[in-house]
Amino acid sequence: MQAEASAAELIRNAAALIFDVDGTLAETEELHRRAFNHAFARHGLDWHWDRAVYGDLLRVTGGKERIRAFHTSQQIAPALSDADIAELHSAKTAHYAELIETGCCPLRPGVAELLTAAKARGQRLAIATTTSHGNIDALLSRALGPRWALDFEAIVAGDDVRHKKPAPDVHLAILARLKLAPSDCVAIEDSANGLLSASRAYIPVLITRSMYFRGDDFGTARFVLDELSEIAAEPKTSKQPHAQYITPT
């Protein structure tokens, strides 16, 4: 049934907002790509992920999983051990944090305003992501300050669950921690994998298009926006001309 509420109303009426991180809160994927390439060079690998290659690899959720998938696709023997992959990923994560610390990756437009408005309304905030706790902290400590985590009642990262997105595990874990029904929440995502994850947990999804996932199929999202700035401010009317409503299936 077509809802009458606008994207802004959907957000305002939720008891909790559940945020993805990479691509949703900030356009971090280019920094991740650069950090991967830095780690490969540091370890003597002649791998280089350009944007096209990295865009394909983003269909694989999880940094360690991407390394494994790329190595397998190259049919390189012998296989990398779990320890080798962990070492590569650790080097990548450290360099990513260094890049973030330079201040080159601010929050996306409207994110800070939406967080402020949500807190003022008494809404509960959560994070459901595939990335690591270290990556989350690197980004949000820089963007929101060292006490950022106090504003988020539940934070579930990829390594906290058995299956990463598009499996619903991270979103189901958030619902369990918040003790809320799916319909009481809104998941804010930027990718088809994020949409699938939240939808499989029966949480309504609002998509904010990001650099690497703009062409994804968002047909089951409640709304699709270019930027969260379109809903961050309290609107004078319920009309949201830039919001694309999609009838749920």
Secondary structure by P-SEA (a helix, b strand, c coil): ccccccaaaaaaaccbbbbbccccccccaaaaaaaaaaaaaaacccccccaaaaaaacccccaaaaaaaaaaaacccccccaaaaaaaaaaaaaaaaaaaaacccccccaaaaaaaaaaaabbbbbbbbcccaaaaaaaaaaaccccccccccccccccccccccccaaaaaaaaaaaccccccbbbbbccaaaaaaaaaaccbbbbbbcccccccccccccccccccccccccccccccccbbbbbcc
